[in-house]
Amino acid sequence: MKQFALKKKTIIHAILTPSVFVPSVLTSCLLGISPMVAYAEHLDLPSVDVVAEKLANEPADSVNTSDTASLLVNEPGVSLYRAGGVSSLPVIHGLADDRIRIKVDGMDLISSCANHMNPALSYIDPANVAAIEVLAGVTPVSMGGDSIAGTIKVDSESPEFAEPGHGLLVDGKINTFYRSNNAARGVNISASVANDQAYMRYTGSTVEANNYKAGGKFKPAGQSATLRGWLSGDEVGSTAYVSRNHALAFGLRHENHLLEFKLGLQDIPYQGFVNQRMDMTGNDAEQYNLSYKGKYGWGKLEARAYHERTRHSMQFGDDKRYWYGAGLNVPGMPMDTEGKTTGLALKGDVVLSSRDTLRVGTEIQRYRLDDYWNAAPPSMMMSPNTFWNINNGQRDRYDIFAEWDAAWSNVWFSQLGLRHSTVKMDAGSVQGYNVGMYGAAAAAFNAADRSETDHNIDITAITRFTPDAGKTFEVGYAMKTRSPNVYERFAWSNSNTMVMNMVNWVGDGNGYVGNLDLKPEQAHTVSATGNWHDAAQKDWNLKVTPYFTYVDNYIDAVTCDKVGKVCPTTRADGFVNLSLDNQSARLYGVDISGKKLLASGDGYGSFTATGLLSYVRGKNRTTGDDLYNIMPLNAKLSIQHQLGGWSNSIQAKIVDSKDNVQAVRKELKTAGYTLFNLYTSYDWKHARLDLGVENIFDKFYFDPLGGAYLGQGSTMSSGNAATGAQQYGLQVPGMGRSVNVGLTLKY
């Protein structure tokens, strides 16, 4: 596939042939550039070498972010639910989290946390990312399943082998960075060695950051929960974090065959969550990933087997505490999660003729989850037993798919795809901290039939028309289906507000209980794309993509009585207790992106203007309510300059006010704002210096997708609203000005 290169001149093997359109984005922070087009391979055509020049506006990844999801912020139609410092949740066209299929080095990963603190993209550091592809809405069935929004595909660097007879190929890089706002500091290291048949690569990263500061005061200054000191009025509590990642990769190549094994290790000792009532106090993960790729006379074969094990812990961090009853400070509320994901995948591309390619495959995924909370005496509410939130939760998926590509002529291309998924779910018996308070709810759950099998169908149809070298038009339809996640179905306790607060993956401050009767969501999406550009694609381009999605059985929040549950209705903190139900939803919008070369000369370099605009509107058709956390109209404009090894970019990010909010969740409105960012870098042969100033004018603003501020004080004060600084009605503010600097040495 054609992809953006991360090095100044990187040889990328691409096979030029008509195929399905998918947008591809550079994994650096693209400041307004529209994505290039990637094309699937026809294996009967010869491969060619494409030299990709470094983009003028490319800032080094780790200099400005340690959150891999943030690499997508300049992709049209993509926004982020802000969470922990390395754990943001991506949103595509208003649909987020588990509604997106995320593949990390070919692995389908699942968040093992009631608050989704360990999403898939948090398991790979930006320093280890070589390319990201975003496939929105009408996604080929070979790339998407068990999702309705699209697919995000993240890959680490491809293996590079030495030429025969040229000895060893050795490569190394070390990068260090500092960001002034939250004193984020870290180091990234990579090293590889290869001959003409084998390679080995190591990448490691570590980052530590303090709480960040907003562009102004948004709350009273106050004592932190653990008496470690004062939190100033502009300090955003529970946003500090520490993260460490290591990855080893080994590969063997023989003619047209490649065998790779990758090992990933993660250790996050601490990560604060400003819009959750708990913080992450440990996340240890191991990933084992074995893959094979081979080319044959008939086409291409890919196979993969992977296993991931996650051990996750939550507790109140430095800025939070639990207040129970009349002045009783409980030491804490330990919560532990163990998740295991095992997957197998097999895919073959069969070249039927010069016109037709048939792509067939099968996938199996086995997921197990235990979510348990140890007793916390002296609290009578949290003792004497271990609370089992999810006991032996099971979610197994079995997929088969077929996809037909047809290049009818030089100007017409089509793709048809069909996927069938069988999703089997079950969970074991549960118990509460004690029988008196939790016994009735646990007994009702244990007596219910908890096993469920869903048979889901995906269909995609795409056609593309390329009348000449200056324009391309594409129309597509997709029917996509997603089964509920483990927490949506099996979170069982509606006994009290405290427990319900612990199950919240959207960061709105409310309490939730699941619903065993949930049906799979089914989305129908229609989109069209017009892409106009100069023939050489160097001077200008304009791309416009309107889309419309209708979702049957959309899983949305409802009051407990709507689904026959009795939940605590009185909350002194202003939040509410909710459950989930199938309803119907409608989303529509448009993405526009473009660029124009303004000037170019040997003496002053090149100047390019880029821009993008995204709009999405979401409505619950059953209730008439707005959908939750929909990004308002937003645009990004930038001017980029490049002269030799010197790159500069100035960017304006403009966001409209968020006025369409969801009433059932008591979602808050936010005002519009404009931010300005400046980036500059100089690249030598063996070194690179990066400097960035983000939010240049230290603008204060509330993040439209930031959720409820729960960053400090007694975050479990549902019985005593006078305690804590997280009173209902306060949104999470964005980060103030930050000066970021990074130095990279390369060998």
Secondary structure, 3 states (H helix, E strand, C coil): CCCCCCCCEEEEEECCCCCCCEEEECCCCCCCCCCEEECCCCCCCCCEEEEEECCCCCCCHHHHCCCHHHHHCCCCCEEEECCCCCCCEEEECCEEHHHEEEEECCEECCCCCCCCCCCHHHHCCHHHCCEEEEEECCCCCCCCCCCCCEEEEEECCCCCCCCCCCCCEEEEEEEEEEECCCCEEEEEEEEEEECCCEEEEEEEEEEEECCCECCCCCCCCEECCCCCCEECCCECCCCCEEEEEEEEEEEEEECCEEEEEEEEEEEEEEECCCCCCCEEEEEEEEEEEEEEEEEECCEEEEEEEEEEEEEEEEECCCCEEEEECCCEEECCCCEEEEEEEEEEEEEEEEECCCCEEEEEEEEEEEEEEEEEECCCCCCCCCCCCCEEEEEEEEEEEEEEEEEEEEECCCCEEEEEEEEEEEEEEECCCCCCCCHHHHHHHHHHHHHCCCCEEEEEEEEEEEEEEEEECCEEEEEEEEEEEECCCHHHHHCCCCCCHHHHHCCCCCCCCCEECCCCCCCCEEEEEEEEEEEEECCCCCCEEEEEEEEEEEEEEEEEEEEHHHHCCCCCCCCCCCCCEEEEEEEEEEEEEEEEEEEEEEEEECCCEEEEEEEEEEEEEEEECCCCCECCCCCCCEEEEEEEEEECCEEEEEEEEEECCECCCCCCCCCCCECCEEEEEEEEEEECCCEEEEEEEECCCCCCCECCCCCECCCCEECCCCCCCCCCCCCCCCECECCCCEEEEEEEEEC
